[in-house]
Amino acid sequence: MSEVVTKEDLRQFGLVLFDKIQTAFANANFADKNSMDPEWLKSKAVRRLLDISAGSVQNLRATGKIRFKKVLGSYYYSKEDLQKLFKDER
C-alpha cells in the first residue's frame, strides 16, 4: 500500500493549486475601499505621507492635535484628524 509520489505528481499538484489561487483572487471583492484604506496609520506612514520628521509627529501627538492609539509599543494615528489638520496645505 505504499504509494510513491513522483516529481510529475508534484508539478501537477502545483499547477492545480496555482490555478485555484488565481481563481480565488479573481473572484475576491476588492471594490470595498475601506478594507484597502485604513483609518489608522502607523508613525512611519504618517511621516512619509506628510514628509515630516519623527519629532514633528511626536509634537502633534503631545499637543493633542491628532488622536492616536498605542498598540504593543507602536503608535497609530487617525487619518481623519491628519486630513483635517493639513487640509489647507494640500
C-alpha positions in Angstrom: 0.0 0.0 0.0 2.9 2.4 -0.2 2.4 4.9 -2.9 5.3 6.8 -4.5 4.8 10.5 -5.3 6.7 11.5 -8.4 8.0 14.9 -9.5 5.3 14.9 -12.1 2.6 14.4 -9.4 4.0 17.4 -7.5 4.2 19.5 -10.6 0.6 18.8 -11.5 -0.5 19.5 -7.9 1.4 22.8 -8.0 -0.4 23.8 -11.3 -3.8 22.9 -9.8 -3.1 24.8 -6.6 -1.8 27.8 -8.5 -5.0 27.8 -10.7 -7.2 27.7 -7.6 -5.4 30.6 -6.0 -5.7 32.7 -9.2 -9.4 31.9 -9.3 -9.8 32.9 -5.7 -8.1 36.3 -6.2 -10.1 36.9 -9.4 -13.3 36.3 -7.5 -12.3 38.4 -4.5 -14.2 41.7 -4.0 -11.6 44.4 -3.9 -14.1 47.1 -4.6 -14.6 47.8 -0.8 -12.3 50.8 -0.5 -12.4 50.8 3.3 -10.6 47.5 3.5 -7.8 48.9 1.4 -7.7 52.3 3.0 -7.1 52.1 6.8 -8.5 54.6 9.2 -5.4 54.5 11.4 -1.8 54.9 10.2 1.5 54.0 11.8 4.0 56.7 12.6 6.2 55.8 9.6 3.3 56.1 7.2 2.4 59.5 8.7 6.0 60.7 8.3 6.1 59.5 4.7 2.7 60.9 3.8 3.3 64.4 5.3 7.1 64.4 4.7 7.8 65.4 8.3 10.2 64.2 11.0 9.5 61.7 13.8 9.8 64.7 16.2 7.1 66.6 14.4 4.8 63.6 14.6 5.6 63.3 18.3 4.7 67.0 18.7 1.4 66.6 17.0 0.7 63.7 19.4 1.9 65.6 22.5 -0.1 68.7 21.8 -3.3 66.7 21.2 -3.7 67.9 17.6 -4.3 64.4 16.4 -5.8 61.3 18.0 -3.6 58.3 18.5 -3.6 54.8 19.8 -0.7 52.9 21.3 -0.8 49.2 20.5 2.1 47.0 21.6 4.6 49.9 21.6 3.5 51.2 18.2 1.6 54.4 17.7 -1.3 54.7 15.3 -2.7 58.0 14.2 -6.2 58.9 13.0 -6.2 59.5 9.3 -9.3 61.7 9.6 -7.5 64.0 12.0 -4.5 64.3 9.8 -6.6 65.2 6.8 -8.5 67.9 8.8 -5.2 69.3 10.2 -3.4 69.5 6.9 -6.3 70.1 4.6 -5.4 73.7 3.8 -1.7 72.8 3.0 -2.6 70.5 0.1 
